């Protein structure tokens, strides 16, 4: 396998996001996502609370990690929500995911943020997170959501 690099995306990397959306199935096993509109992609990549890394080889993404910095009303001023990670099927178990998590942790140290949390809904992902030093805090039984576009009766 050729070597890979990890870099944090920023403004100007909108095409990298579109490629990731197009190839979603190879990274996560999910159906492809519609890419963000160009203005929305620029806003996403310009938002200092959005942390998005790509692992790349020859300019092509082979893995990604996205996280969000959250402000809190108590305890530490900020924490990080580790939202999503994906590695192309042919690159799994080759250190790509670990390198992306290491980049996240390095950014947290540089920003003086100590706490990070992630939700996991499958045993393989949970084992990966535990191998990266994460521990189960509590088991969440239900995730609820609501769209404000829904019409209330």
Secondary structure, DSSP 8 states (H G I E B T S, - for coil): ----EEEE--TT-HHHHHHHHHTHHHHHSS-------HHHHHHHHH-TTEEEEEEEETTEEEEEEEEEEEE-SSSSSEEEEEEEEEE-GGGTTTTHHHHHHHHHHHHHHHHT---EEE---SHHHHHHHHHTT--------------TTS---
